[in-house]
Amino acid sequence: MLPLLIDENFDQRILRGLRLRLPQLDYLIVQDIGLGGLGDPALLDWGAREGRVILSHDVNTLTKFGADRLKQFLPMPGVIIVPEQLEIGRAIDDLEIIIECSTAADLESQIQYFPL
């Protein structure tokens, strides 16, 4: 199962839906572990060190900093971008598939854009 780091502005309705479908979901929420308010470079660094894929709606800055890490040959955890306008049910369906069928190593150095 894919270990996740949930970005601080991620829609909690999607997370609740995932937790209902996947009770064993392995996730940490940025604010709950003292990383709230940190910039994207720090989150990417933490995610890379801890082997956690970042789940976010931030298509602008998070993806830019992720691409910058790749250009600098720095470890980059996987990033999953779920557009805020994506229907919640569709987001949960797609996330369930990728979470159950992937590992952090599968998504390392990749940015996945939803919908699948």
Helices and strands as residue ranges (DSSP letters): E 4-6, H 12-21, E 27-29, G 30-33, H 40-50, E 53-56, H 61-71, E 79-81, H 88-101, H 104-107, E 111-113
